[in-house]
Amino acid sequence: MIERKKYLDKLISKRENGLVKVITGIRRSGKSYLLFNIYKDYLISTGVTEDRIIELALDDDENIRYRNPLELGEYLRSLTKDKSKTYYIFLDEIQKVVSIQNPYISDVEDKIGFVDVLLGLMKRENVDVYVTGSNSKMLSSDILTEFRGRGDEIRVNPLSYSEFYNAYSGDKRDAWQEYYTYGGLPLVMKKQGHEDKAKYLQTLFDKIYLSDIMERNKILHEKSVLDDILNIVSSSIGSLTNAGNIAKTFKSNRQINIDNATVGRYLDLFADAFMIYKADRFDVKGRKYIGSPVKYYFSDVGLRNARLQFRQTEENHIMENIIYNELIYREFNVDVGVVECFCRGEDGKSKRVNLEIDFVANKGSRKYYIQSALTVADEEKRRQETNSLNRIGDSFKKIVVVKDNIIPCYDEDGILYMGIENFLLDEDATNY
């Protein structure tokens, strides 16, 4: 069993809190296993009998009748009639429940969906409800409003490097290369050899992720366009881009005219399915968001590499993606930083330039400025990586993460240097 202690602790802390626990994340990231195995085992260890744990997988064809919200509500109420017992309800892939017209009202539109079912259940004091979902739209502002403050999200990511490292059965010296090549989807660890791992990841893309997006959003004839957008985003992780640039690429490379809005919509669909993250640019000195262009990162680098047939496995870009994912795993809000400054050009004239900080990570009162660099072995490279950090002008911690396994140390400007594995394996390393 791969330990998912952080997520288990979250579930434990939210047990019987009067809210619907909504477990979200990309498909195959381990949401169902977390709920139906790890958390279930925990409940049983505390004395909960199995007859009080109601499990229903809504993506199973045996349970398709319960995708009707009325059938689902009636079924669950029938199993929780004994008010002397507390029941734990586990519903897997809740977004499979469709919205239907209220059969008792015909003259106006009155839709009934899974939110209505869950809110109805929460009126019972003897139920504790947990649901999983693979689509962020189920947590859109509209649905959150409908929950009336009764929803509590737990986002599950693919395995962090520390989770992967602790479960890795091979030579630990090979763990980093294995992780940045094949990523952290749990079932990948059970596959043997490159061929099996690559086939699994590529099949997930075509048969699960893309098919699900196309079916849910009724874009069944646009697969080639979706494929091309994914290929472009995969090739440009860590680089600034926007919908307009991608649309131009379509026109120049494929002679296809596609408007910016359509490209933007498809990018949003990938984000809704938790396949990619969007990192906005933030003006550090001006304390404001700049807007387009932005950066995109994959929620799992193995999926990104598989998308490109493992032909573009540049360690510097992948390392940057992994650092971003780690910060998300640690529940930081992460932006791409920009520092505006003036410098002299080759003509001797002063000019305004924007220097980039890979990540500005915020969590409560904590803030880190982080640069990702394969190496800073020579002085010129070190100055290049720290130029933006030295121009920030505040006292928050500034960190350069390198690929090399080094002892954490500070330079004369107070910038902390550490190795990537140290950063990923020890959440307290940034406090060095």
N, C-alpha and C positions, 0 to 999 in steps of 0.2 A: 504493500500500500504506500502510495506517495503521500507524505504528510502535507496537509494544507492548513497548518496550524493557525495562520492569520485569519483565514476565512472561518474556520471552525470556532475560533474565539469570538468572532463577530456574531455568529449565529447564537452561540451560547449567551452572549451579552444581551441579545434581543429576544430571547425566549420569553414567550407569554407577555410581551410588552403592549399588547392591544393593537398592534399594527400588522399589516400584511407584509411579510418579508419577501421582497422581490429580488431574486438572484438572477443577475443579467451577465452577459458576456458572449463572446464569439462561440459558435457551435464547436463542440469537441474540446472545449477548454477545461472540462471537468465539473461543470455545474451540477449535472445530475448525479455524478458519483459523490460529490461533496454532500449533497442533500440525502440521497437514498442509501448511501453506504456509511460515509464518515459520520455525518450528523445523526443518522438513525442509530448507529452503534453507540454513539454517545448517549442518546436518550435512553436506550435500553440499559446502558450501564448505570443510569441513575434510577432505575426501577420502573420505567415506562414499559408496559406490556405491549406486544406487537399488535394486539387487537385494537389498541388506541392510536395506532399509526396508520393513517389511510393514504395509500399511494396510488397515483393515477398518472400514467404517461399518455399525454394527449396526442403525441405523434405516433402512437401505436395504433394500427388499423383495427385492433380489437376494441378500441375505445372511441371510435369515430362518432358514435351517437352523442358522446359527452362534449363534442365540439359545439353542440347546440346549448346555449347558456341555460335554457329552461330545463333541459334534461340533466345538465351538470348540477344545477342548484338542487333539483329534486333528489338526485342520487346522493349528494353529500349530506343533505339534511336527514335523509333516511338512515344514514350510518352514524349520526351524532345525536340521537334522541335521548340517550341516557345522560341527564344533566348532572349526575353525580360523578361523571368521569370527564377528564380533560382529553380532548382528541387533538392529534397533530395531523394536519392535512398537508400532504405533499402533492403539488400539481406540476407536472413537468411539461414545458413548452406551452405555457398558457396562451401565447399569441395564436395558437391553433383554434382557439374558441372564436367563432365568427359572431358578428353582430347581426341580429335579426329584428324584424319589425315586431313590435308588441302585438301578439295575436288578438288582444282584447280591444285594440284601438285601430280603426280602419280609415278614419277621415283625415288624420294628420300623421306625419312621420314621427315615430317614437321608437328609437332603436334600443335594443337590450343587448349587452355584451358581457364580457368577463368581469368588468368593473362592478356591474350591478350584482353579479353573483358573489363576488368577494366582499362587497360592502354588506350584503345581506348576511353572509356568514359571520362577519365581524360583530353583528348585533347579538350573537350568541356568546355568552361568557365562557362556555366550555370548549371553545375551539381556538387553536393557534394555527394560523395559515401561512404556508410557505409556497411560493411559486417560482419557477424558472422561466426565462425567456431569452430568445436569441435576437431580439429586434428592439433597438432603443426607442422605436416609435411607440412602443407600449408604455414608455415613460415620458412621452411628450408632455408639454405644458398643459395641453387640453385634458389628458388622462390624469395627470397629477392633480389638476383642479377637481376632476370628478372624484378622485380618492378622498378629497376633503381632508387632507393631512393624515390619511390612514395608511399610506404606503411608505415603506422603508427599504431603500435599495441597497443591495450588496453586490458590487461589481467583481466578478471573477475573471482574472486574466489568465492567459497561458502561464505555464510554470515560470516563475522568476528564476534567475540563475542560481540563487541559493537553494531553492526547492529542487531544481534539476541536479545540482551538484551533490546534494545530500542523497538523492535517489540513484545517482549514476553508479553503475556496477563495474564499469571498466576502470582503466588506469586514470586516476584523477588528473594527471597531467594532460590527458586528452580531452577533458571535459569542456574546456573553453572552445576548442576547435569544433567539437561535436555540436555544441550549443549554437555557435554563430553560423553554423552551416544548416542545421536541421531544426533549430528553434525549440520551443518548449511546449508544444501540444502533447499532452500526456501519453497518448497511444503511440507516438513516434518512438518513444523509448523502448517499446516492445518489439519494434521492427528490427530486423537484422540486415545489416549491409546497406550500401548506398542505394541499390536498385529498389529494395522494398520501401525504404524511407521516402525516396523521391516519388515513387508511384503512389504511395499513400497521400502525400501532400498534394500532388497534382490532381489526384482523384477528388480530394476534398474540394479543391477549387471548382472543378467543372461540374461534379455531380451533386455537391451539397451547397456551397456558398453561392455560386453564380445561378444555379438552377432555382434556389430558394428566392434570391433577389428578383429574378425575372418573373417567376410565378406570382410572387406576392404583389409586385408592382405592375403586372400585366404588360411587360415589355418583351414578349416572347420572340420578337423578330430582331432584336437589337444585340444579340450576343457578340457579334464581331466588333461592334462599337465598344461594348463593355470590356471585351478582351483587350482592345487597343488602349483604352484609357488606363486599365490596370497595368499594362506593360509600361506605359509612359511613367506612371506614378512609381512603379517598382524600380525603374531605372534612375529615378531622380530623388530617391530618399536623401534627405539632408540638403537638398537644393531648393532654392526659392522657385515657386511656380504658382500658377493660378489657372482658372478655367480658360481665360483668354489665350494664354500660351499654349495650352493643350489643344485648343481649337485651331490655332495656327499650325501646329504640328500636323493635325489631320489634313489641313488644306495643302500643306507643302509636301508631305510624304505620301499621302493617299489620295490627294485630289478630291477630298470629301469636304463639303461645307457643312459644318455643324455649329450651331450657335453657342455662345458662352453659357447661356442659361441652361441648355440641355446638358452640357458637360458638368456644370455646377450641380445640377440635380443628380446626375449619376455618381459624382463624388460623394454627395450627401447620402446616397443609398449605400455606398460602401461603408461609410462611417456609421450609418444606422445599424448595419450588420456587424459592427465592431471589428471590421477587417482592417480599417485604417484609422489613424488619429490625425486631426488637423492641429498644427501648432501655429498660433497667431504671432505676429511680430509686435513687440512692446518697446516703445521709446523709453529707455531707462531714466534719462534726465528729464524728459518732458512728461513722464508718468502718464502716458496715453498709448492706446493701441493705434497702430499705423494702418492696418488693413492689408489689402492685397499688395504684393504676393505673400504667400504663406509657405509653410513646409508641411509635408505629409510623411508620416511614419507608419509602418506596418505593426499591427498588434502582435504579430509573430514573425520573426525574421526568416524562419524556415519556410513559411508560406510565400514570403517575398522572393526568396532564392529559388523555390520551386517554380514560381511564376516565370522566372527568367531562365529556366532549365539549368540552374546552377552555373550559368556562364558569367555572371557578374557578382562575384563574391568578394568585392573589395572590402578588406577588413576595416578600413577607416570609416566608411559609410555605415557598415553594419554595426560597428561598435557604437557609433553615435545613436543609431536606432535603439540598440539595447539599453544604453544609458537612459534615453527618453522613457522606454518602457519601465525601467526600474523605478524611475521617479514617479511614474503613474501608479505603479504597484505600491509605492510608499505613500500614496495619496497626496502628492504635491500637485498644485496647479502649475503647469509648465508652459512657458512661452519662449519664443525666440527673441533674444535681446538685441537692441540696436542702440549704439552710443554715437551720437553726432559730435563731431569735432572738426577742427580746422587744421590743415597741414599745408606745407608748401609743396607745390608740384615741381616738375623738372624745369619749368620756366621761372621758378622762384616766386611765383605768385601764390597767395594763400587761397585755398579752396576748401569747400565744405565736403566732408566725406562721412559716410555711415559705416561704422565698424560693427561687426556682428559678434554677439555672445551666443554660443550654441544654445544654452538654456538658462532661463531665469526661473527658478523653482521656489514657489511660495507655499507655505503651510502654516497658518496661524501667524505667529510672530517670527517664524523662521523664514529666512530667505538665503538662497545660495545662487551664486553665479558660477556656471560650470562650463568649461571648455573640454571637448573631447579631442585628443591628439594621439596618434600612434606613437609618436616619440617627440621629445624635446631635447634630444641628445646634443645638438649643437646650439650655440648661442643665437644664431640668426633665427632658427626655428622657434626657440623659446620666446624671443622677442615678438615674433609674428603671432604666436598663440596668446600672449599675455597683453598685447597692445591695447585691446578693447577693455580688458579687465582693469588695467592701470588707469583708465580714463573715466571710470565710473564715478568715483568721488564720494562713495558712502562707505560705511564700516561693515556691511554684511560680508560674510565669508565668500572668498573667491577661490575656486578649485580648478585645477587642471588634472584630468584623468588620462593616464597614458596606458599603452598596452603592456609595457614592461612591468615586471614584478619588482617594485622598488619599495624601500622603506619610506613611509610618508614623511615629508619634510616641507619646510617653508623657505621661500626665498626672501631677499632683503625687502621686498615690497609687501610681504605678508600673504603671498599667494601659496596655497597648499597644493602639493603635488602628491599623487598617489596612483598605484597601479589599478587596472580595471578589475581584476579579481578581488582585490582588497575592498574596493568600492562596492562591488556587487555582493560580496559574501558577508560584509560587516556593516550593518546599518549605522553603527556608532562611529565608523571610520571618519566620517565628516566632522566629528567632534574632536579629532586628534589635535 
